[in-house]
Amino acid sequence: MAESELVETITREVMRRLSAEPKRVFTPAEIAPYIDHTLLKPEATDGQLAKLCEEAVAYGFFSVCVNSGRVACCARALQGSAVKVASVVGFPLGAMSARAKNLEARHAIEDGAREIDMVMNIGAAKSGDWKLVESDIRSVSRACAGNVALKVILETALLSDEEKILACQVAKNAGADFVKTSTGFSTHGANVHDVALMRRTVGPRLGVKASGGIRSFEDAVAMIEAGATRLGTSAGVKIVTGGASEAAY
């Protein structure tokens, strides 16, 4: 089957499933465990990171997601809690060497990261060099060694639907535990179409993380209904309380 036909088939099946399945009614408390409470701004202060960790514990978020150099302080702050620390790797461009990503992941894990959100080699994907994309992901998968969850950020805003499908397939083959839509630093973040396409492509066993631009309870529910099993956002408190929040990652 040609790639264009595959995209059309998957999209048609996704839309059929979404229209046919009954809508589940979520409460804010049920949304909280989906959330990776995120702070990736370069100017983030120690105080802001401490607040991030406090909020994650208070509201029952799954994890905090931070830059690799901030993992150790968050791990100390969260010691004894159920909240995990996730670290981004190769962020936000994905253009670093595979060895650099492997080393960054190893250091983050040594500092206490229990999940790694790596940016794939987007330039290689756009060039059609899927062998390089796969070897890049495998290098980080080896660092995770089966003990740390690996999420692969596709940066869907920069990919065609055909490339999104191939990226999902390659990530799955390379040992990823999740595929993830976005860094939140590109032209747009997650949307329902991309989440549903990714879910249909990877099947039920891999996770799908929607990230970027998820600012409301309604946004969160829409992503979960489309197939997301994790949400990356800086607006987690707003989502579960209906209160004010900073602009969402």
N, C-alpha and C positions, 0 to 999 in steps of 0.2 A: 504494500500500500504506500502511495506517495505521501510525503510529509504533509502536504496541503490537505489531502484526503483524511489523513489521521487527525489533524487538527479539527477538521469539520465534524468528523465522527465523534471525537471526544467532546467537543463543544455541544453538539446536539444531545449527547447522552447526559452531560452535566445539567443542561437546562431542563431536560425531561425529569431528571431526578429531583432537582430543586423544586420544580412545580408540583411534583407528585407527592413528595414526602410531607407528612403533617408537621406543622411548626411546633416546636417545643417551647414552652413558656419558661424563660429563665428568670431567676431572681438575681439581684446584685451579688449576693453571697455566693451563688453558684458560678458567677463569672470570675471571681477573685482567683481561684486556683489555676485559671488559664493564663494568668498575667505574669510576664517577665517585666518587673518594674524597672524602667530603663532610664539611665542618665549617662549620655555619651558626649555631652558638650565638652569641648576642650577646656573651657573656663570653669568647669565644675570644681567647687571648693570641698575641703574636708568636711565642713559643716553641712553642705548640701548632700554629700554622700552618706553622712551619718543619719540625716533625716530620711534619705531614701531607704536605708536599712530599717529604721524605726517604723516607717510606714508599711514596709513589706511584712514585718512581723505583726503589726497591729491589724492589718486588713487581710492577712492570710494569702498573700500573693505567692506564686510558685517560687520565684527567684528575683534577685536583682541582677541586672545586666549592665556591666560597666566595662570601661577600657582595661586592658590587661595590666597596666601599671597601678590600677586602683583595686585589684582583686584582694591583695593581702589585707588592706585595712577593712574592706567589707567582710571578709571571712572572719576577722577578729570580732567585728561588731555583731555578726550573726551567729557566733559560736553558741551552741546549745539550743538553737532554734531549728525549726524545720525548713526554713527558707534557704535555698541554694544560692550559690554565686555562679553566674554565667559571665564569661569573658568573650568579647569580640576579638577576632584575630584577622590580620591583614586588612584592617578596617581604615577607611571606608572604601578604598579603591580596588582592593583585590589584586593589585599589580605587583606585589612583592614576590620574591622568589619562593618556591616551595620550601626550600630549606629554612628561610626566614620565618615562614608561617609555622613550620614544624617547631622551631625553637621557641617562638612566641607562645605557642600552645603549651609546650612543655613547662615553660616558666610559669604560665598562668595556672596550670594544674598543680605545680609544686606550691604555689601560693594559696591554693584552696579552691580554684574553680572546679565545679562539678559538671559544667556544660560549656561547650565551646561553640560560638557562632562565627564561623569563618566566611569571608567573602571569597567566592570562587574567582578564578582568573577570567574576568569578563572579556578582556581583549582577546584571549585565546578562543573563547566561545564565539565572539563576533568574527574571528578569522576562520572559524570552522575547524580549529585544531582541538578536537574533543579528546584526543589522547593526552594532550597536555593538561586539559581541564581535569581529566580523571586522575592523572598522576599527582596533580596539585592537591586534590581532595584526599587522595590516599596518604599523602605525606602527613596531613593533619590527623587523619584517621589512625595512623600508626601511633601518633603521640597520645591519642585518646585511649588506645589499647583496650577498647571494649568496656572500660570502666567509667568513662566520661562520655556523656551524650554529645554527639556532633551534629550541629545544624549548619547547613550550607546555604549561604545567602546568594540568591541568583541575581539580584538587582533587576527585577522584572521590567522596570520602566525602560531599560535599555535593550530588551530582547523582543524579538518577534514571538508569536505563539509557537512556531516551529522550534525556535531556539529554547523556549521555556520547557517544552516537552523533552527535547534532547538533554537539556541541563538536568532535569529531574531524573531521567533515566541514568545518566552518567553518575549523578550523586548517589543514587541508590546502589549502582554497581560498585562504587568506590567505598561503600561502607558507612554512608551517612545514616543518621537516625531520624533526621528531619530535613526537609527542604523549607527555605524561608524566603519570603518575597523580596525584602528590601532592607537597605541600610537606614533609610529615612533621610539620607543626605543627597539623593538624586532628584530627578524631576518630579516624581510622585512616589507614593508609597503603595500600600496594599489596596487591592480592589477585589470585589466578589468574583469577577470573571477569572482573575489569575489564581485566586485561592481554589476555586472549583476545578480549574484546569489542572492545577498541581495535584490536588487530591485524586482526581480521576487517573492521572498518570502514574502516581506512585502506589496507588492501591491503599488498602486499609491498614497495613502494618507500619508504614512510616508516618512520622508526625509531619504536620504542615503548620508552619508558623507564619502568621500574618503580622506584618510590622510596617510602621510608617503611616501617619495620618489617622490613627484610630483614636478618636477624641471623645466619643460618647458611648453610652450604654447601647444605643441602637447600632452604632458601628460595630461594637464588639459582638453583639448577637448575630448580625449579618455575616460576619466572618466565620463564626462558629457554625452557623447554618450552612455555609458554603463548603465547610470541611476542615476549618482550622482547628487544631488541637492545642495551640498555644498562641498567645497574643503578645507582641512586643509594643509597649507604649509607655510614655512618661505621664500619661493622663489616667493612670490606674485609680488613683484616689477619686478623681471626678467620676470615673465610670461606675464605681461601686457605691458612691455616695450622692451623686448628682450635684456636687459642689464645684467650686471654681478650680481651675488648673492652669498650669503653664501650657504653652503650645506643645502639642504631642509630638514625640519622636516618631 
